[in-house]
Amino acid sequence: MRSWPASLGPARWAPVALTVVIDAPAPLAELLETLTATARVVRLPLRVPFRGLSHREVLLSKTPGGWVEFSPFLEYGPQESARWLRSTLTLIQDANPDLRGPFPPLPHVSPGHRVEVNATIPAVDVSADPQAIDTLMARYPGCTTVKIKVAERGGGQPFPDQLAADLRRVAAVRQHYAERGVSNPRIRVDANAGWSVDQACTALTALAEQGPLDYAEQPCGTTAELAELRARLARRQVPVRIAADELIRKAADPYAVVRAGACDVAVVKAAPLGGVDQVCRIAQGIAEYGVDLTVSSALETAVGMTAGLRAAAAIGSAAAGLATGSLFCRDVAARPICQGSLPLESGAVDMGVINKYEASPDRLTWWLDRVRAAAKHVRIDTE
């Protein structure tokens, strides 16, 4: 039976008697027991909707070697969640050398290392709130690279109106930097596969006319569309690089989009790909294609962000998309941005935040069932 550890402070809900039975390969058993022994589920509110979410629900656990997080998005099934679980288990093994585990060692990174990060601007309406960009950018001190959400779905706007709003938003970000004497900010736009090829070509041509773009992330949904878009932009001499995100993160073969010549930049996320070692393996594999790499966040908390920061530090990523902690009304630990970078180590976990935003007991049961289902699909090998 599962009891509540006194070291974790008072539970918001009455402790629930749970028998955690994990049907998984024997090499994982001790790591899984360590994860589930002190698991708590929190539901953190977001400042503004992100990926259609108003809250982010995650499982956290305090292991002898430190806190870890398991946080696949709620709609993900067992096979996709297994990659996230593998990432969590590799960190447990790395932080707890006395535990038996089957995974290869993670790359060593100096604890004092800092990782350059980009600011993230959601699809705010700058016409309705002219101060929105200044308010958001204040959360990213020293960041000279910014990713701006475009092609927002769900608003019901026709494409011309949507594009006009996107152009105003990007222009407002450029103005913010110009007013502060930053002459060459790196501007990235992220469409989350919201455009057709024709729409993407029109939008990126217009955005590039405003000023230089570092790249456009996932403007279209398929590998064939990205390849066609790259070819069209090249013919029109529109100097915008194309980055692939979902086509790498969710693919059975993360190299397929690279081999197809459909992207200039690969955006990788540590947990969805299986962990720090998997990101390093992919970085090595795509280097021969001349494709750059950016490590990005999957909206983890300060605890879960450790995997992405370690991966970015290990491979020397361009400004990483890991400064998403400011999207939470309250994060579970402090990891402040300083001069445009994040520390590898977070501050102490704030038990007050965990107690305040702890989810109901049935959610803990649901998440533990999810761990059990995902564990059956965890790959121990790295090939």
C-alpha positions as CSV (number, residue, x, y, z in Angstrom):
1,M,0.0,0.0,0.0
2,R,1.1,3.5,-0.7
3,S,1.4,6.0,2.2
4,W,2.1,9.7,2.1
5,P,5.8,10.6,3.0
6,A,6.0,13.2,5.8
7,S,9.0,14.8,4.0
8,L,6.7,16.0,1.2
9,G,4.5,18.1,3.6
10,P,0.7,17.9,4.0
11,A,-1.3,16.6,1.0
12,R,-4.1,18.9,-0.2
13,W,-6.3,15.8,-0.4
14,A,-6.6,13.0,2.0
15,P,-4.0,10.3,1.1
16,V,-5.4,7.5,-1.0
17,A,-4.5,3.9,-0.4
18,L,-3.1,2.8,-3.7
19,T,-1.4,-0.4,-4.7
20,V,1.0,0.5,-7.5
21,V,1.6,-2.6,-9.7
22,I,3.8,-2.0,-12.7
23,D,3.8,-4.7,-15.4
24,A,7.0,-3.8,-17.2
25,P,10.4,-5.3,-18.1
26,A,12.3,-6.3,-15.0
27,P,15.2,-3.8,-15.7
28,L,12.7,-1.0,-15.3
29,A,11.0,-2.2,-12.1
30,E,13.2,-0.4,-9.5
31,L,13.1,2.9,-11.5
32,L,9.3,2.7,-11.8
33,E,8.9,2.0,-8.1
34,T,11.0,5.0,-7.3
35,L,8.9,7.2,-9.6
36,T,5.5,6.1,-8.3
37,A,6.4,5.9,-4.6
38,T,6.0,9.6,-3.9
39,A,4.1,10.7,-7.0
40,R,1.9,13.8,-6.8
41,V,-0.2,15.3,-9.6
42,V,-0.5,19.1,-10.0
43,R,-2.7,21.2,-12.3
44,L,-1.0,24.5,-12.9
45,P,-2.9,27.4,-14.4
46,L,-1.4,29.2,-17.4
47,R,-1.3,33.0,-17.8
48,V,-2.6,32.8,-21.3
49,P,-4.0,29.8,-23.3
50,F,-1.2,27.8,-24.9
51,R,-1.8,24.9,-27.3
52,G,-5.4,25.4,-26.4
53,L,-4.7,24.7,-22.7
54,S,-5.6,26.8,-19.7
55,H,-3.9,24.5,-17.3
56,R,-1.0,22.1,-17.4
57,E,-1.3,18.8,-15.5
58,V,1.9,16.9,-14.6
59,L,3.0,14.1,-12.4
60,L,5.9,15.0,-10.1
61,S,7.9,12.7,-7.8
62,K,10.7,13.3,-5.2
63,T,13.3,10.6,-5.6
64,P,16.3,10.3,-3.3
65,G,18.4,12.0,-6.0
66,G,15.9,14.9,-6.6
67,W,12.6,15.7,-8.2
68,V,11.5,14.3,-11.6
69,E,8.5,14.9,-13.9
70,F,6.4,12.8,-16.2
71,S,4.1,15.0,-18.2
72,P,2.9,13.8,-21.6
73,F,-0.1,15.8,-22.8
74,L,-3.4,14.3,-21.7
75,E,-4.4,13.2,-25.1
76,Y,-1.3,11.1,-25.8
77,G,-1.7,7.3,-25.7
78,P,0.6,4.7,-24.1
79,Q,3.0,4.4,-27.0
80,E,3.6,8.1,-27.3
81,S,3.7,8.6,-23.6
82,A,6.4,5.8,-23.3
83,R,8.9,8.2,-24.8
84,W,8.2,10.7,-22.0
85,L,8.4,8.0,-19.4
86,R,11.8,6.8,-20.8
87,S,13.1,10.4,-20.4
88,T,11.9,10.5,-16.8
89,L,13.4,7.1,-16.0
90,T,16.8,8.0,-17.5
91,L,17.0,11.0,-15.2
92,I,16.0,8.9,-12.2
93,Q,18.8,6.4,-13.0
94,D,21.3,9.2,-13.6
95,A,20.5,11.0,-10.3
96,N,20.3,7.8,-8.2
97,P,23.4,5.7,-9.0
98,D,22.5,3.1,-6.4
99,L,19.4,2.1,-8.4
100,R,19.7,-0.6,-11.0
101,G,18.8,0.7,-14.5
102,P,19.3,-0.4,-18.1
103,F,19.9,2.9,-19.8
104,P,23.3,4.2,-21.1
105,P,24.9,7.0,-19.0
106,L,23.7,10.5,-19.8
107,P,26.3,13.1,-21.1
108,H,28.0,15.0,-18.3
109,V,27.3,18.7,-18.1
110,S,28.8,21.1,-15.5
111,P,26.1,22.0,-13.0
112,G,27.1,25.7,-13.3
113,H,26.4,25.7,-17.1
114,R,23.8,28.2,-18.5
115,V,21.7,27.8,-21.6
116,E,20.8,30.7,-23.9
117,V,17.0,30.7,-24.4
118,N,14.4,32.5,-26.6
119,A,11.4,34.5,-25.5
120,T,8.0,33.1,-26.5
121,I,5.1,35.3,-27.5
122,P,1.7,33.7,-27.7
123,A,-0.9,34.8,-30.3
124,V,-1.9,38.0,-28.5
125,D,-4.0,40.7,-30.2
126,V,-1.8,43.8,-30.2
127,S,-4.6,45.9,-31.5
128,A,-6.7,45.1,-28.4
129,D,-3.8,45.5,-26.1
130,P,-0.9,47.6,-27.4
131,Q,1.1,47.0,-24.3
132,A,0.9,43.2,-24.5
133,I,4.3,42.7,-26.1
134,D,6.1,44.9,-23.6
135,T,4.4,43.1,-20.8
136,L,5.3,39.7,-22.1
137,M,8.9,40.6,-23.0
138,A,9.5,41.8,-19.5
139,R,9.4,38.1,-18.4
140,Y,12.4,37.4,-20.6
141,P,15.2,39.7,-19.5
142,G,18.2,39.8,-21.9
143,C,16.6,37.5,-24.5
144,T,17.5,38.7,-28.0
145,T,15.8,35.7,-29.8
146,V,12.1,35.4,-29.7
147,K,9.5,32.9,-31.0
148,I,6.2,34.3,-32.0
149,K,3.0,32.2,-32.4
150,V,1.2,32.8,-35.7
151,A,-1.6,31.1,-37.6
152,E,-3.6,30.7,-34.4
153,R,-6.5,28.2,-34.8
154,G,-9.9,28.4,-33.2
155,G,-10.6,32.1,-33.8
156,G,-12.6,31.6,-36.9
157,Q,-10.8,34.4,-38.7
158,P,-10.4,34.2,-42.5
159,F,-6.8,33.9,-43.6
160,P,-6.3,37.5,-44.7
161,D,-7.5,38.8,-41.3
162,Q,-5.4,36.2,-39.4
163,L,-2.3,37.2,-41.4
164,A,-2.9,40.9,-40.7
165,A,-3.0,40.1,-37.0
166,D,0.2,38.0,-37.3
167,L,2.0,40.9,-39.1
168,R,0.9,43.4,-36.5
169,R,2.2,41.1,-33.7
170,V,5.6,40.5,-35.3
171,A,5.9,44.2,-36.1
172,A,5.2,45.0,-32.5
173,V,8.0,42.7,-31.4
174,R,10.4,44.3,-33.8
175,Q,9.4,47.7,-32.5
176,H,10.0,46.5,-28.9
177,Y,13.6,45.6,-29.7
178,A,14.2,48.7,-31.8
179,E,13.1,50.9,-28.9
180,R,15.7,49.2,-26.7
181,G,18.6,49.5,-29.1
182,V,18.6,45.8,-30.1
183,S,19.4,46.1,-33.8
184,N,19.5,42.4,-34.9
185,P,17.0,40.3,-32.8
186,R,16.5,36.8,-34.1
187,I,12.8,36.5,-34.9
188,R,11.2,33.0,-35.2
189,V,7.6,32.4,-36.1
190,D,5.7,29.2,-35.1
191,A,2.6,28.2,-37.1
192,N,2.0,24.8,-35.5
193,A,1.1,23.4,-39.0
194,G,-1.7,26.0,-39.3
195,W,-1.1,27.0,-42.9
196,S,-1.5,25.4,-46.3
197,V,1.5,25.7,-48.7
198,D,-0.1,28.6,-50.5
199,Q,-0.9,30.4,-47.2
200,A,2.5,29.7,-45.8
201,C,4.2,31.1,-48.9
202,T,2.1,34.2,-48.8
203,A,2.5,34.7,-45.1
204,L,6.3,34.1,-45.0
205,T,6.9,36.4,-47.9
206,A,5.0,39.2,-46.1
207,L,6.7,38.5,-42.8
208,A,10.2,38.5,-44.5
209,E,9.4,41.8,-46.1
210,Q,9.1,43.3,-42.6
211,G,12.6,42.1,-41.7
212,P,14.8,39.1,-41.3
213,L,13.4,35.8,-39.9
214,D,15.6,33.2,-38.2
215,Y,13.2,30.5,-39.3
216,A,9.5,29.5,-39.5
217,E,8.6,26.6,-37.4
218,Q,6.3,23.9,-38.7
219,P,4.4,26.2,-41.2
220,C,2.6,23.2,-42.7
221,G,1.6,19.8,-41.5
222,T,3.3,17.2,-43.7
223,T,6.8,16.5,-45.0
224,A,5.7,16.8,-48.6
225,E,4.2,20.3,-47.8
226,L,7.4,21.5,-46.1
227,A,9.5,20.3,-49.0
228,E,7.2,22.0,-51.5
229,L,7.2,25.2,-49.5
230,R,11.0,25.3,-49.2
231,A,11.2,24.9,-53.0
232,R,8.7,27.7,-53.6
233,L,10.5,30.1,-51.2
234,A,13.8,29.4,-52.9
235,R,12.4,30.1,-56.3
236,R,11.0,33.4,-55.1
237,Q,14.2,34.2,-53.3
238,V,12.5,34.6,-49.9
239,P,15.2,34.0,-47.3
240,V,13.3,32.1,-44.7
241,R,14.6,28.8,-43.2
242,I,12.0,26.1,-42.5
243,A,12.0,24.3,-39.1
244,A,10.3,21.0,-38.4
245,D,8.9,20.2,-35.0
246,E,5.9,17.9,-34.9
247,L,7.2,15.9,-37.9
248,I,10.2,15.0,-35.8
249,R,8.7,14.8,-32.3
250,K,5.8,12.6,-33.3
251,A,7.4,10.5,-36.0
252,A,8.3,6.9,-35.8
253,D,11.4,7.9,-37.8
254,P,12.5,11.3,-36.7
255,Y,15.1,11.4,-39.5
256,A,12.5,11.1,-42.3
257,V,11.8,14.9,-42.7
258,V,15.5,15.6,-42.7
259,R,16.3,13.0,-45.4
260,A,13.5,14.4,-47.5
261,G,15.2,17.8,-47.6
262,A,12.1,19.3,-46.1
263,C,13.7,21.4,-43.3
264,D,16.7,23.6,-42.5
265,V,16.3,23.3,-38.8
266,A,15.2,20.4,-36.5
267,V,13.3,21.5,-33.4
268,V,13.6,18.7,-30.8
269,K,12.1,18.2,-27.4
270,A,13.8,15.9,-24.9
271,A,11.0,14.2,-23.2
272,P,8.8,13.5,-26.3
273,L,11.9,12.0,-28.0
274,G,12.8,9.7,-25.1
275,G,15.4,11.8,-23.2
276,V,18.7,13.6,-23.2
277,D,20.6,10.7,-24.8
278,Q,18.1,10.5,-27.6
279,V,18.4,14.2,-28.4
280,C,22.2,13.8,-28.6
281,R,21.8,10.8,-30.9
282,I,19.5,12.7,-33.2
283,A,21.8,15.7,-33.2
284,Q,24.7,13.5,-34.3
285,G,22.5,11.9,-37.0
286,I,21.3,15.1,-38.7
287,A,24.6,16.9,-38.6
288,E,25.7,15.2,-41.9
289,Y,22.6,16.7,-43.6
290,G,23.6,20.3,-42.7
291,V,20.5,20.7,-40.7
292,D,20.7,22.9,-37.6
293,L,19.1,22.0,-34.3
294,T,17.1,23.8,-31.6
295,V,16.1,22.3,-28.3
296,S,12.6,23.3,-27.3
297,S,10.1,22.9,-24.4
298,A,7.1,20.7,-24.3
299,L,5.6,23.1,-21.6
300,E,7.2,21.3,-18.7
301,T,7.5,22.8,-15.2
302,A,10.9,23.9,-13.8
303,V,11.4,20.3,-12.7
304,G,10.7,18.8,-16.1
305,M,12.8,21.4,-17.9
306,T,15.9,19.8,-16.6
307,A,15.9,17.2,-19.5
308,G,15.8,19.9,-22.2
309,L,18.4,22.1,-20.6
310,R,20.8,19.2,-20.2
311,A,20.3,18.2,-23.8
312,A,20.8,21.8,-25.0
313,A,24.0,22.1,-23.0
314,A,25.3,18.8,-24.2
315,I,24.9,19.5,-27.9
316,G,25.4,23.3,-28.0
317,S,22.0,24.2,-29.3
318,A,21.1,27.6,-30.7
319,A,19.0,29.7,-28.4
320,A,16.7,27.1,-26.9
321,G,13.0,27.3,-26.6
322,L,13.1,26.4,-22.9
323,A,12.0,29.6,-21.2
324,T,8.3,28.7,-21.0
325,G,8.2,28.7,-17.2
326,S,6.8,32.3,-17.3
327,L,3.7,30.9,-19.0
328,F,2.6,29.5,-15.7
329,C,0.9,31.7,-13.1
330,R,3.1,29.9,-10.6
331,D,5.8,27.4,-11.4
332,V,6.8,24.7,-8.9
333,A,10.3,26.0,-8.6
334,A,12.4,29.0,-9.5
335,R,14.5,29.0,-12.6
336,P,15.0,32.7,-13.3
337,I,16.2,34.0,-16.7
338,C,19.3,36.1,-16.4
339,Q,20.9,37.9,-19.4
340,G,18.9,35.7,-21.7
341,S,19.9,32.4,-20.3
342,L,18.7,29.8,-17.8
343,P,20.7,27.8,-15.2
344,L,21.0,24.1,-15.5
345,E,19.8,23.6,-11.9
346,S,16.5,24.9,-10.6
347,G,15.8,26.3,-7.2
348,A,14.1,24.3,-4.5
349,V,10.7,22.9,-5.2
350,D,8.0,25.1,-3.6
351,M,5.8,22.7,-1.6
352,G,3.3,25.6,-1.2
353,V,2.7,25.6,-4.9
354,I,2.4,21.8,-5.1
355,N,-0.1,21.7,-2.2
356,K,-2.1,24.6,-3.6
357,Y,-2.4,23.2,-7.1
358,E,-2.5,19.5,-6.3
359,A,-5.1,17.6,-8.4
360,S,-7.8,15.4,-7.0
361,P,-7.1,11.8,-5.9
362,D,-8.8,10.3,-9.0
363,R,-6.3,12.2,-11.2
364,L,-3.4,10.6,-9.3
365,T,-5.0,7.2,-9.9
366,W,-5.4,8.1,-13.6
367,W,-1.7,9.1,-13.9
368,L,-0.4,6.0,-12.2
369,D,-2.5,3.9,-14.5
370,R,-0.9,5.9,-17.3
371,V,2.6,5.1,-16.1
372,R,1.7,1.4,-16.0
373,A,0.3,1.5,-19.6
374,A,3.3,3.5,-20.9
375,A,5.9,1.3,-19.2
376,K,4.9,-1.6,-21.4
377,H,6.2,0.3,-24.4
378,V,9.4,1.9,-23.0
379,R,12.4,1.1,-25.3
380,I,15.6,0.3,-23.4
381,D,17.8,0.4,-26.5
382,T,18.7,3.7,-28.2
383,E,18.5,2.6,-31.8
